[in-house]
Amino acid sequence: MAFGFSQGLFAFENKPYQDILKEKFNSCELKKENVYLTEVQKKKIETKLESKVSAMILRYFYPCKGSYVYVDSHFVRTLNETTVVEVNKEQLNSIHIASFMEPKEYLPPRKWLDKLALNQKVDGLTGATLSQNAILRVVDKYKVVNQVLNDKE
Protein backbone atom coordinates (compact mmCIF):
# COMPACT_ATOMS: atom_id res chain seq x y z
CA MET A 1 0.00 0.00 0.00
CA ALA A 2 1.37 3.44 -0.94
CA PHE A 3 0.49 6.75 0.62
CA GLY A 4 0.57 10.08 -1.15
CA PHE A 5 0.71 13.48 0.48
CA SER A 6 -0.81 16.60 -0.98
CA GLN A 7 1.39 19.61 -1.67
CA GLY A 8 1.76 21.80 1.40
CA LEU A 9 0.68 19.16 3.92
CA PHE A 10 4.11 19.15 5.54
CA ALA A 11 5.88 22.23 6.73
CA PHE A 12 9.27 21.73 5.17
CA GLU A 13 11.37 21.65 2.04
CA ASN A 14 14.88 21.25 3.54
CA LYS A 15 16.34 24.67 2.81
CA PRO A 16 19.12 26.70 4.37
CA TYR A 17 17.64 28.88 7.12
CA GLN A 18 18.84 31.95 5.18
CA ASP A 19 16.34 31.06 2.43
CA ILE A 20 13.52 30.96 4.99
CA LEU A 21 14.59 34.38 6.28
CA LYS A 22 14.53 35.82 2.75
CA GLU A 23 11.15 34.25 1.89
CA LYS A 24 9.22 34.85 5.10
CA PHE A 25 10.70 38.12 6.33
CA ASN A 26 11.20 40.06 3.11
CA SER A 27 8.91 43.03 3.79
CA CYS A 28 11.72 44.89 5.56
CA GLU A 29 15.38 44.26 6.23
CA LEU A 30 16.28 42.00 9.14
CA LYS A 31 19.00 43.30 11.46
CA LYS A 32 21.33 40.53 12.60
CA GLU A 33 22.46 40.53 16.24
CA ASN A 34 24.94 38.29 18.04
CA VAL A 35 23.85 38.59 21.65
CA TYR A 36 26.18 37.54 24.45
CA LEU A 37 24.21 36.74 27.57
CA THR A 38 25.40 38.07 30.89
CA GLU A 39 25.78 35.54 33.69
CA VAL A 40 22.59 36.92 35.26
CA GLN A 41 20.62 36.57 32.00
CA LYS A 42 21.98 33.08 31.37
CA LYS A 43 21.12 31.94 34.89
CA LYS A 44 17.61 33.44 34.67
CA ILE A 45 16.93 31.67 31.35
CA GLU A 46 18.33 28.35 32.56
CA THR A 47 16.28 28.54 35.76
CA LYS A 48 13.04 29.17 33.84
CA LEU A 49 13.76 26.46 31.25
CA GLU A 50 15.37 24.00 33.65
CA SER A 51 18.06 23.34 31.04
CA LYS A 52 21.37 24.76 29.85
CA VAL A 53 21.61 27.41 27.12
CA SER A 54 24.48 28.81 25.12
CA ALA A 55 25.88 32.17 26.22
CA MET A 56 25.73 33.37 22.59
CA ILE A 57 22.36 33.85 20.90
CA LEU A 58 21.90 34.63 17.20
CA ARG A 59 18.80 36.66 16.53
CA TYR A 60 17.45 39.06 13.94
CA PHE A 61 15.38 42.15 14.65
CA TYR A 62 12.36 42.36 12.32
CA PRO A 63 11.45 46.07 12.35
CA CYS A 64 8.20 45.61 10.39
CA LYS A 65 6.61 43.91 13.40
CA GLY A 66 9.02 44.90 16.17
CA SER A 67 9.69 41.19 16.68
CA TYR A 68 12.77 38.99 16.88
CA VAL A 69 13.59 36.00 14.72
CA TYR A 70 15.68 33.17 16.18
CA VAL A 71 17.34 30.28 14.35
CA ASP A 72 17.77 27.04 16.27
CA SER A 73 19.41 23.76 15.23
CA HIS A 74 18.89 20.76 17.48
CA PHE A 75 18.51 17.00 17.44
CA VAL A 76 15.01 15.51 17.34
CA ARG A 77 15.81 11.85 17.84
CA THR A 78 19.21 11.19 16.30
CA LEU A 79 19.17 13.65 13.40
CA ASN A 80 19.13 17.41 13.04
CA GLU A 81 16.25 19.87 12.68
CA THR A 82 16.61 23.62 12.07
CA THR A 83 13.74 25.92 12.93
CA VAL A 84 13.14 29.63 12.45
CA VAL A 85 11.03 31.13 15.22
CA GLU A 86 9.56 34.65 15.31
CA VAL A 87 8.69 35.99 18.76
CA ASN A 88 7.18 39.30 19.80
CA LYS A 89 7.44 39.90 23.54
CA GLU A 90 6.42 36.50 24.90
CA GLN A 91 4.14 35.56 21.98
CA LEU A 92 5.04 33.23 19.15
CA ASN A 93 4.35 34.93 15.80
CA SER A 94 5.51 32.21 13.42
CA ILE A 95 7.53 29.03 13.19
CA HIS A 96 9.11 27.48 10.11
CA ILE A 97 11.07 24.28 9.71
CA ALA A 98 14.08 24.98 7.52
CA SER A 99 15.50 21.47 7.59
CA PHE A 100 14.38 18.16 9.01
CA MET A 101 16.67 15.18 8.65
CA GLU A 102 14.49 12.59 10.42
CA PRO A 103 12.06 10.51 8.29
CA LYS A 104 9.26 12.60 6.76
CA GLU A 105 6.55 10.70 8.63
CA TYR A 106 7.84 12.34 11.84
CA LEU A 107 7.23 15.85 10.51
CA PRO A 108 4.44 17.85 12.09
CA PRO A 109 1.77 18.94 9.60
CA ARG A 110 1.71 22.61 8.52
CA LYS A 111 -1.75 22.91 10.10
CA TRP A 112 -0.31 21.93 13.50
CA LEU A 113 2.49 24.52 13.20
CA ASP A 114 0.02 27.21 12.11
CA LYS A 115 -2.18 26.47 15.11
CA LEU A 116 0.88 26.67 17.39
CA ALA A 117 1.87 30.00 15.81
CA LEU A 118 -1.61 31.35 16.57
CA ASN A 119 -0.91 30.48 20.21
CA GLN A 120 -3.76 27.99 20.23
CA LYS A 121 -3.72 24.74 22.16
CA VAL A 122 -2.26 22.00 19.99
CA ASP A 123 -3.07 18.30 20.15
CA GLY A 124 -0.40 15.66 20.52
CA LEU A 125 1.06 14.25 17.33
CA THR A 126 0.66 10.49 17.21
CA GLY A 127 3.83 8.96 15.81
CA ALA A 128 5.72 12.26 15.99
CA THR A 129 6.00 12.83 19.73
CA LEU A 130 9.74 13.54 19.64
CA SER A 131 9.28 16.09 16.83
CA GLN A 132 6.44 17.73 18.71
CA ASN A 133 8.46 17.92 21.93
CA ALA A 134 11.51 19.34 20.15
CA ILE A 135 9.45 22.10 18.55
CA LEU A 136 7.62 22.94 21.78
CA ARG A 137 10.99 23.18 23.61
CA VAL A 138 12.32 25.57 20.94
CA VAL A 139 9.22 27.77 21.19
CA ASP A 140 9.41 27.86 25.00
CA LYS A 141 13.15 28.57 24.84
CA TYR A 142 12.84 31.61 22.62
CA LYS A 143 9.83 33.02 24.43
CA VAL A 144 11.92 32.97 27.62
CA VAL A 145 15.10 34.22 25.89
CA ASN A 146 13.17 37.06 24.28
CA GLN A 147 11.53 37.98 27.58
CA VAL A 148 14.86 38.03 29.46
CA LEU A 149 16.73 39.93 26.72
CA ASN A 150 14.01 42.57 26.50
CA ASP A 151 13.54 42.85 30.27
CA LYS A 152 14.31 46.46 31.22
CA GLU A 153 15.07 45.70 34.90
C-alpha positions as CSV (number, residue, x, y, z in Angstrom):
1,M,0.0,0.0,0.0
2,A,1.4,3.4,-0.9
3,F,0.5,6.8,0.6
4,G,0.6,10.1,-1.2
5,F,0.7,13.5,0.5
6,S,-0.8,16.6,-1.0
7,Q,1.4,19.6,-1.7
8,G,1.8,21.8,1.4
9,L,0.7,19.2,3.9
10,F,4.1,19.1,5.5
11,A,5.9,22.2,6.7
12,F,9.3,21.7,5.2
13,E,11.4,21.7,2.0
14,N,14.9,21.2,3.5
15,K,16.3,24.7,2.8
16,P,19.1,26.7,4.4
17,Y,17.6,28.9,7.1
18,Q,18.8,31.9,5.2
19,D,16.3,31.1,2.4
20,I,13.5,31.0,5.0
21,L,14.6,34.4,6.3
22,K,14.5,35.8,2.8
23,E,11.2,34.3,1.9
24,K,9.2,34.8,5.1
25,F,10.7,38.1,6.3
26,N,11.2,40.1,3.1
27,S,8.9,43.0,3.8
28,C,11.7,44.9,5.6
29,E,15.4,44.3,6.2
30,L,16.3,42.0,9.1
31,K,19.0,43.3,11.5
32,K,21.3,40.5,12.6
33,E,22.5,40.5,16.2
34,N,24.9,38.3,18.0
35,V,23.9,38.6,21.7
36,Y,26.2,37.5,24.5
37,L,24.2,36.7,27.6
38,T,25.4,38.1,30.9
39,E,25.8,35.5,33.7
40,V,22.6,36.9,35.3
41,Q,20.6,36.6,32.0
42,K,22.0,33.1,31.4
43,K,21.1,31.9,34.9
44,K,17.6,33.4,34.7
45,I,16.9,31.7,31.4
46,E,18.3,28.4,32.6
47,T,16.3,28.5,35.8
48,K,13.0,29.2,33.8
49,L,13.8,26.5,31.3
50,E,15.4,24.0,33.6
51,S,18.1,23.3,31.0
52,K,21.4,24.8,29.8
53,V,21.6,27.4,27.1
54,S,24.5,28.8,25.1
55,A,25.9,32.2,26.2
56,M,25.7,33.4,22.6
57,I,22.4,33.8,20.9
58,L,21.9,34.6,17.2
59,R,18.8,36.7,16.5
60,Y,17.4,39.1,13.9
61,F,15.4,42.2,14.7
62,Y,12.4,42.4,12.3
63,P,11.5,46.1,12.4
64,C,8.2,45.6,10.4
65,K,6.6,43.9,13.4
66,G,9.0,44.9,16.2
67,S,9.7,41.2,16.7
68,Y,12.8,39.0,16.9
69,V,13.6,36.0,14.7
70,Y,15.7,33.2,16.2
71,V,17.3,30.3,14.4
72,D,17.8,27.0,16.3
73,S,19.4,23.8,15.2
74,H,18.9,20.8,17.5
75,F,18.5,17.0,17.4
76,V,15.0,15.5,17.3
77,R,15.8,11.8,17.8
78,T,19.2,11.2,16.3
79,L,19.2,13.6,13.4
80,N,19.1,17.4,13.0
81,E,16.2,19.9,12.7
82,T,16.6,23.6,12.1
83,T,13.7,25.9,12.9
84,V,13.1,29.6,12.4
85,V,11.0,31.1,15.2
86,E,9.6,34.6,15.3
87,V,8.7,36.0,18.8
88,N,7.2,39.3,19.8
89,K,7.4,39.9,23.5
90,E,6.4,36.5,24.9
91,Q,4.1,35.6,22.0
92,L,5.0,33.2,19.1
93,N,4.3,34.9,15.8
94,S,5.5,32.2,13.4
95,I,7.5,29.0,13.2
96,H,9.1,27.5,10.1
97,I,11.1,24.3,9.7
98,A,14.1,25.0,7.5
99,S,15.5,21.5,7.6
100,F,14.4,18.2,9.0
101,M,16.7,15.2,8.6
102,E,14.5,12.6,10.4
103,P,12.1,10.5,8.3
104,K,9.3,12.6,6.8
105,E,6.6,10.7,8.6
106,Y,7.8,12.3,11.8
107,L,7.2,15.9,10.5
108,P,4.4,17.9,12.1
109,P,1.8,18.9,9.6
110,R,1.7,22.6,8.5
111,K,-1.8,22.9,10.1
112,W,-0.3,21.9,13.5
113,L,2.5,24.5,13.2
114,D,0.0,27.2,12.1
115,K,-2.2,26.5,15.1
116,L,0.9,26.7,17.4
117,A,1.9,30.0,15.8
118,L,-1.6,31.3,16.6
119,N,-0.9,30.5,20.2
120,Q,-3.8,28.0,20.2
121,K,-3.7,24.7,22.2
122,V,-2.3,22.0,20.0
123,D,-3.1,18.3,20.1
124,G,-0.4,15.7,20.5
125,L,1.1,14.3,17.3
126,T,0.7,10.5,17.2
127,G,3.8,9.0,15.8
128,A,5.7,12.3,16.0
129,T,6.0,12.8,19.7
130,L,9.7,13.5,19.6
131,S,9.3,16.1,16.8
132,Q,6.4,17.7,18.7
133,N,8.5,17.9,21.9
134,A,11.5,19.3,20.1
135,I,9.4,22.1,18.6
136,L,7.6,22.9,21.8
137,R,11.0,23.2,23.6
138,V,12.3,25.6,20.9
139,V,9.2,27.8,21.2
140,D,9.4,27.9,25.0
141,K,13.1,28.6,24.8
142,Y,12.8,31.6,22.6
143,K,9.8,33.0,24.4
144,V,11.9,33.0,27.6
145,V,15.1,34.2,25.9
146,N,13.2,37.1,24.3
147,Q,11.5,38.0,27.6
148,V,14.9,38.0,29.5
149,L,16.7,39.9,26.7
150,N,14.0,42.6,26.5
151,D,13.5,42.8,30.3
152,K,14.3,46.5,31.2
153,E,15.1,45.7,34.9
